[in-house]
Amino acid sequence: MKLSFMTFSTPELTLNEVLEVAKKYGYIGVELRIGAKHAHGVETTMSLEEIREAKSIIDKSGIEIVAIATSCVFANKLTFDKNLADAKDAIKLASAFNVPVIRTFGGKYPDDTSKNQARSLLKKAYSQLASIAKEYKVYVCFETHDMWCNPYDVAEILAFVNSEYIQANWDLMHPITHGFTMEESFNALKPYIKHVHLHDGKGILNNRSLGLITTGQGNIDHKLAFEYLQSINYKGALSGEWISWDHYSLHLPREIKILKTLI
């Protein structure tokens, strides 16, 4: 399993600086968040020359880019076409950088849309993305997030699409905040887990975000999750999604030290 972090830890750093930080603290990989004005500069708008230059920097670093994190959502019919086009562009970008995974969301659906209608939109989106994902050999991962924290909902949609290249991004925290156990979440998603997001939180549940806290001090049993992942010989990334937390020079070395003791 590849210990990594998303660039929400380092939004102010250039690509070269991010890779240097990853190497300094012992991370194997980095997940690049696109569309969020992060200073790494990897975006779907890059020219071929810019892609070549960035690939050269990455290759020389020895650090893997384990995923590209998008903000694409598909449950709203008013933004469906734009998000589908953005996801296709992200697949092509990932392929250009030999990145295996892009992260996508189900997204919130408006009041005039039922959950069944939203579910149909997600099935439509991921079914349409399956062919281009296969063409470019990039896994499109549906994250347990927002209105889709229920792992059984995510699994039902992935089973319907039934594509090798449409898989799950298991965010360990979000199903817990919605009342599901780690065991329930893992068992539902087990056939589909291709990417994993890490963070810990402590507080009252009831469908609320718990806020970030040092791993091992919150309500998320990472050790149990890692045991489950080892049981299926998971070889993908464990990506720390630490947004608006303390400075990276504090949490990146602290978190990797803790995570290594839990694996």
C-alpha positions as CSV (number, residue, x, y, z in Angstrom):
1,M,0.0,0.0,0.0
2,K,1.3,3.4,-1.1
3,L,1.3,6.1,1.6
4,S,0.5,9.4,-0.2
5,F,-1.1,12.7,0.3
6,M,-3.4,15.0,-1.6
7,T,-2.1,18.5,-2.5
8,F,-4.6,20.1,-0.2
9,S,-1.7,19.7,2.3
10,T,0.5,21.8,0.0
11,P,-1.7,24.0,-2.2
12,E,0.9,26.8,-2.2
13,L,3.8,24.6,-3.5
14,T,5.0,24.2,-7.1
15,L,5.0,20.7,-8.5
16,N,8.8,20.4,-7.9
17,E,8.3,21.6,-4.3
18,V,5.5,19.1,-3.7
19,L,7.6,16.2,-4.9
20,E,10.5,17.3,-2.8
21,V,8.3,17.5,0.3
22,A,6.9,14.0,-0.4
23,K,10.4,12.6,-0.7
24,K,11.6,14.5,2.4
25,Y,8.9,13.0,4.6
26,G,9.0,9.5,3.1
27,Y,5.8,9.4,1.1
28,I,5.7,7.2,-2.0
29,G,3.1,9.1,-3.8
30,V,1.1,12.4,-4.3
31,E,-2.5,12.9,-5.3
32,L,-2.9,16.0,-7.4
33,R,-6.0,18.0,-6.8
34,I,-7.0,19.8,-10.0
35,G,-9.4,22.7,-10.5
36,A,-8.6,24.2,-7.1
37,K,-5.9,26.7,-8.1
38,H,-3.2,24.7,-6.5
39,A,0.3,25.9,-7.4
40,H,1.5,22.6,-8.8
41,G,0.0,23.7,-12.1
42,V,-1.2,20.3,-13.4
43,E,-4.5,21.0,-15.1
44,T,-6.6,19.9,-18.0
45,T,-5.8,23.1,-19.8
46,M,-2.0,22.3,-20.1
47,S,-0.3,22.4,-23.4
48,L,1.6,19.4,-24.7
49,E,4.9,21.2,-23.9
50,E,3.7,21.9,-20.4
51,I,2.8,18.3,-20.0
52,R,6.2,17.1,-21.2
53,E,8.0,19.5,-18.8
54,A,5.9,18.4,-15.8
55,K,6.4,14.7,-16.7
56,S,10.1,15.3,-16.7
57,I,10.0,16.8,-13.2
58,I,7.9,13.9,-11.9
59,D,10.1,11.2,-13.5
60,K,13.2,12.7,-12.0
61,S,11.7,12.9,-8.6
62,G,11.0,9.2,-8.2
63,I,7.6,10.1,-6.6
64,E,4.5,8.5,-8.0
65,I,1.4,10.6,-8.9
66,V,-1.1,8.1,-7.6
67,A,-4.3,9.9,-8.5
68,I,-5.8,13.1,-10.0
69,A,-8.6,14.4,-7.8
70,T,-11.4,16.2,-9.6
71,S,-14.5,17.9,-8.3
72,C,-16.7,16.3,-11.0
73,V,-20.3,15.6,-9.8
74,F,-23.1,13.9,-11.7
75,A,-26.3,13.9,-9.6
76,N,-27.5,17.3,-10.8
77,K,-29.1,17.4,-14.3
78,L,-28.3,21.1,-14.7
79,T,-24.6,20.6,-14.5
80,F,-24.4,17.0,-15.8
81,D,-23.0,17.7,-19.3
82,K,-20.3,20.1,-18.1
83,N,-19.1,17.7,-15.4
84,L,-19.2,14.7,-17.8
85,A,-17.0,16.7,-20.2
86,D,-14.7,17.7,-17.4
87,A,-14.3,14.1,-16.3
88,K,-13.4,13.0,-19.8
89,D,-10.7,15.7,-19.9
90,A,-9.4,14.5,-16.5
91,I,-9.2,10.9,-17.8
92,K,-7.1,12.2,-20.8
93,L,-4.9,14.2,-18.4
94,A,-4.3,11.2,-16.2
95,S,-3.4,9.1,-19.1
96,A,-0.9,11.7,-20.3
97,F,0.8,11.5,-16.9
98,N,0.5,7.7,-16.6
99,V,-1.7,8.3,-13.5
100,P,-3.9,5.2,-12.8
101,V,-6.9,6.9,-11.0
102,I,-9.1,9.9,-11.1
103,R,-11.4,10.8,-8.2
104,T,-15.0,11.8,-8.9
105,F,-18.1,12.5,-6.7
106,G,-21.7,11.6,-7.0
107,G,-22.6,15.1,-5.8
108,K,-25.6,16.8,-4.2
109,Y,-28.9,16.6,-6.0
110,P,-31.4,19.5,-5.9
111,D,-34.7,19.4,-4.1
112,D,-36.7,18.8,-7.2
113,T,-34.7,15.6,-7.9
114,S,-35.5,12.4,-6.1
115,K,-32.7,10.0,-5.0
116,N,-33.8,7.5,-7.6
117,Q,-33.5,10.1,-10.3
118,A,-30.1,11.1,-9.1
119,R,-29.1,7.5,-9.0
120,S,-30.1,7.1,-12.6
121,L,-28.0,10.2,-13.5
122,L,-25.0,8.6,-11.8
123,K,-25.5,5.3,-13.6
124,K,-25.7,7.2,-16.9
125,A,-22.6,9.2,-16.2
126,Y,-20.4,6.3,-15.1
127,S,-21.7,4.1,-18.0
128,Q,-20.7,6.8,-20.5
129,L,-17.3,7.2,-18.8
130,A,-16.6,3.5,-18.9
131,S,-15.6,3.4,-22.5
132,I,-13.2,6.3,-22.5
133,A,-11.8,5.1,-19.2
134,K,-11.1,1.7,-20.8
135,E,-9.6,3.4,-23.9
136,Y,-7.2,5.4,-21.8
137,K,-6.6,2.7,-19.2
138,V,-7.6,5.1,-16.3
139,Y,-9.8,4.0,-13.4
140,V,-12.6,6.4,-12.6
141,C,-13.3,6.2,-8.9
142,F,-16.6,7.2,-7.3
143,E,-16.0,8.5,-3.8
144,T,-18.0,7.7,-0.7
145,H,-18.8,11.4,-0.1
146,D,-21.6,14.0,0.1
147,M,-25.0,12.5,-0.5
148,W,-23.4,9.2,-1.4
149,C,-21.7,8.2,1.8
150,N,-23.8,5.1,2.0
151,P,-21.4,2.4,0.8
152,Y,-24.3,0.2,-0.4
153,D,-25.6,3.0,-2.7
154,V,-22.1,3.4,-4.2
155,A,-21.8,-0.4,-4.6
156,E,-25.2,-0.7,-6.3
157,I,-24.3,1.9,-8.9
158,L,-20.9,0.3,-9.6
159,A,-22.5,-3.1,-9.9
160,F,-24.9,-1.7,-12.4
161,V,-22.2,-0.1,-14.6
162,N,-20.2,-3.3,-14.3
163,S,-16.9,-2.0,-15.8
164,E,-13.4,-2.8,-14.8
165,Y,-12.5,0.9,-15.1
166,I,-15.4,2.3,-12.9
167,Q,-14.4,1.7,-9.3
168,A,-14.6,3.1,-5.8
169,N,-12.6,5.6,-3.9
170,W,-13.2,4.5,-0.3
171,D,-13.1,7.5,2.0
172,L,-12.8,5.9,5.4
173,M,-14.4,8.7,7.4
174,H,-17.5,9.6,5.5
175,P,-19.5,6.3,5.8
176,I,-18.6,6.3,9.5
177,T,-20.1,9.8,10.0
178,H,-23.3,8.5,8.4
179,G,-23.7,5.6,10.8
180,F,-22.1,2.7,8.9
181,T,-19.4,0.6,10.5
182,M,-16.0,0.0,9.0
183,E,-17.0,-3.6,8.4
184,E,-20.2,-2.7,6.6
185,S,-18.4,-0.1,4.5
186,F,-15.6,-2.5,3.5
187,N,-17.8,-5.5,2.8
188,A,-20.1,-3.4,0.5
189,L,-17.2,-1.9,-1.4
190,K,-14.7,-4.8,-1.3
191,P,-15.0,-5.8,-5.0
192,Y,-14.5,-2.2,-6.2
193,I,-11.8,-0.5,-4.0
194,K,-9.2,1.1,-6.2
195,H,-8.3,4.2,-4.2
196,V,-8.5,5.1,-0.4
197,H,-8.7,8.4,1.3
198,L,-7.5,8.8,4.9
199,H,-8.3,11.3,7.7
200,D,-9.5,11.0,11.3
201,G,-12.0,13.0,13.3
202,K,-13.6,13.1,16.7
203,G,-16.9,14.4,17.8
204,I,-20.7,13.8,17.5
205,L,-21.7,11.8,14.4
206,N,-25.2,12.2,13.1
207,N,-24.2,12.8,9.5
208,R,-21.7,15.6,10.4
209,S,-18.1,16.1,9.5
210,L,-16.0,15.4,12.5
211,G,-13.2,17.9,11.7
212,L,-9.6,16.8,11.3
213,I,-7.6,15.3,14.1
214,T,-4.4,13.4,14.4
215,T,-4.8,9.8,13.1
216,G,-5.5,7.4,15.9
217,Q,-7.1,10.0,18.2
218,G,-10.5,10.1,16.5
219,N,-13.4,7.8,15.7
220,I,-11.9,6.2,12.5
221,D,-10.3,2.8,13.1
222,H,-7.5,3.0,10.5
223,K,-5.8,-0.1,11.8
224,L,-9.0,-2.2,11.2
225,A,-9.4,-0.6,7.7
226,F,-5.8,-1.5,6.8
227,E,-6.3,-5.1,8.0
228,Y,-9.4,-5.4,5.7
229,L,-7.4,-3.9,2.8
230,Q,-4.5,-6.3,3.4
231,S,-7.1,-9.2,3.3
232,I,-7.8,-8.4,-0.3
233,N,-4.1,-7.7,-1.1
234,Y,-4.8,-4.0,-1.8
235,K,-1.8,-2.5,-3.6
236,G,-3.2,1.0,-4.3
237,A,-2.7,4.3,-2.6
238,L,-3.6,5.3,1.0
239,S,-3.9,9.1,0.3
240,G,-4.2,11.5,3.2
241,E,-6.8,14.1,2.4
242,W,-5.9,16.8,4.9
243,I,-7.7,20.0,4.0
244,S,-7.1,23.4,5.6
245,W,-5.2,21.7,8.5
246,D,-2.0,22.7,10.2
247,H,1.1,23.5,8.1
248,Y,2.3,20.6,6.0
249,S,5.7,20.6,7.9
250,L,3.7,19.6,11.0
251,H,1.1,17.1,9.8
252,L,2.9,15.3,6.9
253,P,5.8,13.9,9.1
254,R,3.5,13.3,12.0
255,E,0.9,11.4,10.0
256,I,3.2,9.1,8.1
257,K,4.9,8.1,11.3
258,I,1.6,7.1,12.8
259,L,0.3,5.4,9.6
260,K,3.4,3.3,9.3
261,T,2.8,1.9,12.8
262,L,-0.8,1.0,11.9
263,I,-0.1,-0.8,8.7
